[in-house]
Amino acid sequence: MKYIVFGLFVLLVSGCADNASIVALSNRIDNLHINIIKTADAVNINKREILRLTNVNKKNNQALQGILVRLKNEESATAELKKLSNSPKLPNFRIIPVSHLKFDVKRKKIAKPVDKTAIYKNAFNLFKKDRYAGSIMLFKKFISKNPKSKLADNAQFWIAQNFLQQEKIKKSVKSLNVLLESYKKLPENRGGKADIALYQLYKIYVKLNNTKKALDSLKELVTIFPKSKYSKKLVKSLLGGRR
């Protein structure tokens, strides 16, 4: 195109060109310009198509790689299945639906807290109702079941009281001595019955005219429990202050 423009320029300068030649040459230049634009558009279209095809090829390659990987995995799975088919057959197991299964479920009963003093309370209630035989039996039962209970010495004391109420003096004395020999000697104000047991033994031995044992009980009482109300009561009575 540059040669045509140059030729036109030469013709114009030299004055050799007529109007018809100039118009024809100008038209030719216009046509060439249009063709160049079309060619450029076609080139752009081709570039875009090439780019699109390139992207398509990439996607196709990726898809192909995925297919190859899948085929490889399938080949491995097929080989594994062949190995398993050649191995010894496993026994057939019958699958039973869970709904058909029967379960022997036993509900556990929640254990209620046991009142260990219930026997003691029942025995004491029987004593208050003058039902001495039943009271003695329950107190003994409480001691056998709860030998280390803080109420065990108290239960032994009330066994002696049951016998006293029935005027069974020897059994009462024996029960009081068991209390003093088998349990820790605690006064009433510390939850025990040792001081009142010694006091009662003194009174019983006095009635039985057993002076030696009466004095022994008195001495033990005032020595071990000098501040006990039973010690003070006996000392006061012996000094002539009894009302």
URGI-V101646 format. One line per field, one symbol per residue. burial: 1 if it has 24 or more other C-alpha atoms within 12 Angstrom, else 0. A space follows every 50 residues. Layout:
burial->???
This chain:
burial->00000001000000000000000010000000000000000000000000 00000000000000000000000000000000000000000000000000 00000000000000001011011100100001011111111110010000 11111111111111000010111111111100101110000111111111 1111100000001110110111001001011011000000000
